[in-house]
Amino acid sequence: MAQSKGQMEDEITKAIINWEREYLGRGPTEAKTDILRNMIIVTLKGVISQAEHYLSRNKEGMNLIKKLRQQLIEQGRPELEEIILKVTQRKVVSLHTDISTKTGERVFLFRLDQEL
């Protein structure tokens, strides 16, 4: 039986939370996934540690956190793409991500090879 959009969103959210916990050592305080045409948007809140909050008080620290987090995501990209493939049966064409050092929020945007 094919999964509904809501079921896929829920499964992706849970898998990304687990990935964050296992790979980065801490999970978000909140997470939500939205599927729109051929895109999956995952919003994670509360992903910045206290030390990173302190470090982000100046521009140099903010840039350092963003650069480090971007590198970590690139290293873990195959696992993230596998999560999406497993849930949706669609390949990830591109992955875009950014983190806000101000709000402690990260957004992933996965663009897929076909609409869901």
QUIRA-V264250 format. One record per pair of residues at least 24 apart in sequence whose C-alpha atoms are under 7 Angstrom apart, sorted by the first residue. I is the first residue (numbers start at 1). J is the second residue. D is the distance in whole Angstrom. If there is no record, write none. Layout:
# QUIRA-V264250
i;j;d
I;J;D
I;J;D
This chain:
# QUIRA-V264250
i;j;d
8;87;6
9;33;5
9;34;6
9;35;7
12;84;7
12;87;7
15;83;7
37;115;5
37;116;6
38;111;6
38;112;5
38;114;6
38;115;4
38;116;6
39;109;7
39;110;6
39;111;5
39;112;6
40;109;6
40;110;5
40;111;7
41;108;6
41;109;5
41;110;6
42;107;6
42;108;5
42;109;6
43;106;6
43;107;5
43;108;7
44;105;6
44;106;5
44;107;6
45;104;6
45;105;4
45;106;6
46;104;5
46;105;6
47;104;6
47;105;6
48;104;5
53;101;7
56;101;6
62;101;6
66;99;6
90;114;7
